[in-house]
Amino acid sequence: MTTTPAVPTTDLYDEHGENLLVCGTQFRQFGGRRAFAGPIRTVSCHEDNALLRELVHGPGDGAVLVVDGGGSLRTALLGDLIAGAAQRNGWAGLVVNGAVRDSRALGGLDLGIKALGTVPRKSGKTGAGVLDVPVTFGEITFRPGDVLHSDEDGVVVLPAA
């Protein structure tokens, strides 16, 4: 597994200025790993986590999974079982534009997890959604292969060369 060192987002901004994409979404921190970084993989899924579940059960290779749930807080796209699979399979972290559940258990995982909030309701399991496509939220577009860095100060993306 290749690990991308987490560089403080403020240092990255000082170095790259406006070439660094800064996500405007104010995420909450849920995982036990406060700072994380890695190449981006994406899944776009609205209130349905079947594709997300399938993806994290495969090798993560130090990548960060950006999950675009359309900002929905109605159902949780991630809970302790899916997050545990992500940790075991070598994912560096997940950034969820949506809700999570099992927040206490998520805090005990050595995995970066950021999301908008929590809700106890499970999501659908139909498999609706798309993998590895550009997704846009927080005033930036997350593209597979770009490198995401996350810490207490926010989420930033270095576009691939």
N, C-alpha and C positions, 0 to 999 in steps of 0.2 A: 504494500500500500504506500503510495506517495502522499506525503503530508505537506501541505502548504503552510508555512509558518504564519501565524496570525500577527499582523503588523497593526499597531494602533491606528484607528481610522483617522485620527487627527494628524498623525505623522504622514499618512498617505496623502491627505489633503494638502498639507504644507509642501510636500514634494511634487504633487501632480496638478494642484490647483483645479481649474475648471475642466481639465481632461479626465478627472475622476468623477464618476457618476455618484451622486449622493441621493439616497432614497429619502424622500420626505415623510414617509410613513413612520409614525411613532409607535414602534413595536414594544411589547412587553417581553421580558426575558424569562424563559421557563426552564431551560436545560441547565444541567450542572456545569457545563463548559461555558464560561462567560465570554470568551473570545474564541473565534474560529474563522477559518478561511479555507477556500478551495475552489476548484473549477465548478462552474454552474451546470447543473442539470435542471430541467424544469418539468413540471406537470401542471396543466391547467384543468381544474375539475371543480365544478360547482356543487357543493353539498353531497359529494359522492367520492369516497376515498379508495375504491377498489384498485384503480391504477396506481395510486400512491403506495398502497400496501404491497402490490406486486413488485414495484420498483425497488423498495427498500429491502425486500427479501433477497435481492441480488447484490453483487459486490458494489460497494460505494466508492472504493479506491480513493478515499479522502475528498470526495466531492461534496458540495453543498447543494441540497435539493431546494429549489425555490418553488413553492406551491402557490399557485394563484387560485384561490377559492372565491374570487370576486368580492372579497371583503365581507362575506357572509358570517354573521355571528349566530345564525340559527341552528347550525349543526357543527359538531367538531370533526375536523378532518384528520386529526392526529390524537392518539391516546398513548397510554403506556405500552401497549403491546406492539404497535407499529413503531414507536420510537425505540423500544428495546431491540427490535429487529434491525433498525437503522444503526444503532450502536454496535451490535454484534457483527454487522456486515461492513463496517469500516466507513460509514458516512461521517463527515466532519460536523455536519449540522443541517438544520432545516429552517427555512424562513417561510412562514405560513401567512399568506394574506387571507386570513380567516381565523377560525377558533380552534382551540385544542381542549382536551379534557384530561382528567387524571393529573392535574397540575402538581400535586405534591409528589407523586411518583416520578414525574418528568424531571423535577429538581434533583433527584438522586442519580440521574444518568450522566455518564461522561459523554455528553453530546450537546452541541449547541442547538438551542431551539428558541426561535423568536416567533411570536404570533400576536394577533390583535387582542385576543382575550380568551375567555373560557366559557364553555357551556356544557352541561352534562349530556345533551342529546347526541346520539350517534348519527353518523351520516348514512346516506344511501350506499348501496353496494352493487350498482348496475354495471360499472365499468365505464361510465360516461366520462369523456375527457380526452386530452391529447398530451402526448409526451414530447419533450425536447423541441418545443417551439418557443420563439420569443414571447415573453409575457410582460405586460406593462402595468405598473402601479407605483404609487409614491413618486410620480413625476419622472421615472426612468424606465428603460426597457432592459430586462434581464435576458441575456442571450446565452444559450448553451456554449460553453467553452470560455466565456469571460470569467474573471476571477473575482469572487465575492469575499469581502472581509467584513466581519461583524464584531462589535464589542459594545461596551456600555454606552458609547457615544453615538452609535448608529450603525447603519448598513451602507457600505459603499461598494462600487464595482469598478474594477480596472478592465476596460475593454481589451479583448485579445488584439495582438499586434496585427 
